[in-house]
Amino acid sequence: MDDPRGMWTEMAAFLRGLPASLPAPPSAILLVSGHWETDGFAFTGSAAPSLIYDYYGFPPHTYELTFPVPGDPALAARAAQLIEGAGIKAVVDPAHGLDHGVFVPLKVAWPEADVPVVEMSVDRSLDPALHLAAGRALAPLRDEGVLIVGSGMSFHNMRAYGDPRALAPSAAFDAWLGDAAALTGVARDTALGRWRDAPQGAFSHPREEHLIPLMVAAGAAQGAGERIFAGEVLSTRISGYRFD
């Protein structure tokens, strides 16, 4: 889309630079999207996933975007097996496509669409502890070269976007989230599990489906999280994190 005010310039630059910032090219990407909610967890199992244009009121050309990325049915099966091994419900859905939480950022970061992608849902409960546990179950994939990505937004209050009064509360939550992400082990799990008690937590996420993907990424890591992107979008402070 046209961006005459440069609202997305910083984020686009961050996404374009993401592949070069990794220690090695990923063998595949497992992306947790806040736009797909299921009972338990689900993984896209198609070898050639379709796209789901799950947004409304945008210019006509945005419904003609393409991203012919290959899927990875073997990775989907492996991820579901790991989740089930932790006693958590998981299925592979061969018919589900990739929603815009997947193909929009990845189209910027990997425009050649040459890295296989599997989308993972979030559980309808949106329970932080469950998603942290799912991340811990998926941790072995990291040693297999899989990049685990949480796709959502560190601030997601649709009624507040564009209101200058939202900048201060969003910044308060952003500062807390950075501190919580930088913790490790039980301390991090405990902090993230209590996100609603954080400064401006409920204001920043009236409904937490866009925050929950971060829990999976955090759970899959043992090392501290690091803020690797910070910017302002629609008068709100947002950040991106990497967990080592």
C-alpha positions in Angstrom: 0.0 0.0 0.0 1.0 3.6 -0.5 2.6 5.0 2.7 3.0 8.8 2.1 3.5 9.5 5.8 6.1 6.8 6.2 4.1 5.1 9.0 5.5 1.7 8.1 9.0 2.7 6.9 10.8 1.6 10.1 8.9 -1.7 10.4 9.5 -2.5 6.7 13.2 -1.8 7.1 13.3 -4.1 10.1 11.6 -6.9 8.3 13.8 -6.6 5.2 16.9 -6.8 7.4 15.6 -9.8 9.4 17.1 -12.6 7.3 20.6 -11.1 7.4 20.4 -10.6 11.1 20.0 -14.4 11.8 23.0 -16.5 12.6 22.2 -18.9 9.7 19.4 -19.1 7.1 16.5 -21.1 8.5 15.6 -24.5 7.1 11.9 -23.5 7.6 9.7 -21.0 9.4 7.1 -22.0 12.0 5.0 -18.9 12.5 2.4 -18.5 15.3 -0.4 -16.2 14.2 -2.8 -14.3 16.4 -5.3 -14.5 13.5 -6.0 -18.2 13.8 -7.7 -19.6 17.0 -8.5 -23.2 17.5 -9.3 -25.7 20.3 -5.8 -26.8 21.1 -3.2 -26.1 18.5 -3.2 -26.6 14.8 -0.6 -26.5 12.1 -1.0 -25.9 8.3 -0.2 -29.2 6.6 -0.4 -28.2 2.9 2.6 -28.5 0.7 1.3 -25.5 -1.3 -0.7 -23.4 1.2 -3.3 -20.9 -0.1 -3.6 -17.3 1.2 -6.5 -16.0 3.4 -7.2 -12.4 2.9 -8.7 -11.9 6.3 -8.9 -8.1 6.4 -11.5 -5.6 5.4 -11.8 -2.2 3.7 -8.4 -2.2 2.1 -7.5 -1.2 -1.5 -8.5 -3.8 -4.2 -5.0 -4.7 -5.1 -4.3 -6.0 -1.5 -6.7 -8.8 -2.2 -4.6 -9.9 -5.2 -1.3 -10.2 -3.3 0.6 -13.4 -3.9 3.1 -15.3 -1.8 3.8 -18.7 -3.4 5.7 -20.1 -0.5 6.0 -23.9 0.0 4.6 -25.5 3.0 6.3 -28.2 5.0 3.9 -31.1 5.9 6.7 -33.0 7.6 7.5 -30.0 9.9 3.7 -29.7 10.6 3.6 -33.3 11.7 6.7 -33.0 13.7 5.5 -29.9 15.5 2.1 -31.5 16.3 3.9 -34.6 17.6 6.0 -32.4 20.0 3.0 -30.6 21.3 1.1 -33.9 21.8 4.1 -35.3 23.6 3.7 -32.5 26.2 0.1 -33.6 26.8 -1.4 -30.8 24.8 -4.0 -31.2 22.0 -2.6 -30.6 18.5 -3.7 -31.4 14.9 -2.5 -30.9 11.4 -4.9 -29.1 9.1 -4.1 -29.7 5.5 -6.8 -27.3 4.2 -6.1 -24.2 6.2 -4.3 -21.4 4.3 -1.9 -18.7 5.5 -3.5 -15.6 6.9 -2.3 -12.0 6.6 -0.4 -12.3 9.9 1.9 -14.7 8.0 2.1 -13.6 4.4 2.3 -9.9 4.9 5.4 -9.7 7.1 7.1 -12.7 5.4 6.5 -11.2 1.9 8.6 -8.3 3.1 11.2 -10.3 4.9 11.5 -13.2 2.4 10.1 -11.8 -0.9 11.5 -14.7 -2.9 9.2 -17.1 -0.9 11.9 -19.7 -0.8 11.8 -20.8 2.8 9.1 -23.3 3.7 6.4 -22.0 6.1 4.1 -23.6 8.5 1.5 -21.6 10.4 0.6 -22.4 13.9 -2.7 -21.3 15.6 -3.2 -20.0 19.1 -5.5 -21.9 21.5 -8.9 -20.2 22.0 -8.2 -20.0 25.8 -5.5 -17.5 25.2 -3.9 -18.9 28.3 -0.3 -17.6 28.7 0.9 -20.6 30.6 -0.5 -23.0 28.0 1.3 -21.1 25.2 4.5 -20.9 27.1 4.3 -24.7 27.6 3.7 -25.1 23.9 6.8 -23.1 23.2 8.9 -25.3 25.5 7.6 -28.4 23.7 8.6 -26.9 20.3 12.1 -25.9 21.5 13.8 -28.9 19.8 12.9 -27.4 16.4 15.3 -24.6 17.0 18.2 -27.1 16.9 16.8 -28.4 13.6 17.2 -25.0 12.0 13.5 -23.9 12.3 12.9 -20.3 13.0 10.0 -19.9 15.4 8.2 -16.6 14.9 5.4 -15.0 16.9 3.3 -12.7 14.7 0.9 -10.3 16.4 1.5 -6.9 17.9 3.0 -5.7 21.1 0.2 -3.1 21.3 -3.2 -3.9 19.9 -6.1 -1.7 20.9 -8.0 -0.8 17.7 -9.9 2.0 19.3 -6.8 3.7 20.5 -4.8 3.7 17.3 -4.3 7.1 15.9 -5.1 8.9 19.2 -2.1 10.9 20.5 -3.3 10.2 24.1 -2.5 6.5 23.5 1.3 7.1 23.2 2.0 7.4 26.9 0.1 4.3 28.1 1.4 2.2 25.2 4.9 3.3 26.1 4.4 2.2 29.7 3.3 -1.2 28.7 6.1 -1.4 26.1 8.7 -0.7 28.8 7.2 -3.4 31.1 7.1 -5.9 28.2 10.8 -5.3 27.4 11.7 -5.9 31.1 9.6 -9.1 31.2 11.0 -10.5 28.0 14.6 -9.9 29.3 14.0 -12.3 32.2 14.6 -16.1 31.9 13.1 -19.3 33.1 10.4 -19.2 35.8 10.8 -15.5 36.3 9.9 -14.8 32.7 7.0 -17.2 32.6 5.6 -15.7 35.8 5.9 -12.1 34.6 4.4 -12.8 31.1 1.6 -14.8 32.7 0.6 -11.7 34.7 0.7 -9.3 31.7 -2.8 -8.0 32.5 -1.4 -6.6 35.8 1.3 -4.8 34.0 1.1 -1.0 33.6 -1.6 -0.3 31.0 -1.7 -4.0 30.2 -5.5 -4.2 29.8 -5.5 -1.0 27.8 -2.8 -2.2 25.5 -4.6 -5.5 24.8 -8.3 -5.4 25.5 -8.2 -8.9 24.0 -4.8 -10.6 24.0 -4.8 -12.7 20.8 -2.1 -10.4 19.3 0.1 -10.7 22.4 -0.1 -14.5 22.9 2.1 -15.5 20.0 5.0 -13.9 21.9 4.5 -16.4 24.7 5.2 -19.4 22.3 8.4 -17.7 21.1 9.5 -17.0 24.6 8.7 -20.5 25.8 10.8 -22.0 23.1 13.9 -20.1 24.3 16.1 -20.4 27.3 18.1 -17.2 26.9 16.9 -13.7 27.6 14.8 -11.8 25.1 16.2 -8.7 23.4 14.3 -5.8 21.9 15.4 -5.7 18.3 12.8 -3.3 16.9 11.2 -0.2 18.5 9.0 2.3 16.7 5.8 4.2 16.7 2.7 3.3 14.6 -0.6 5.2 14.7 0.5 7.1 17.8 1.4 4.0 19.8 4.7 2.5 20.8 5.5 -1.0 19.5 8.4 -3.4 19.8 9.8 -6.6 18.4 11.8 -9.2 20.3 14.3 -12.0 19.7 14.7 -14.8 22.2 18.0 -16.7 22.2 
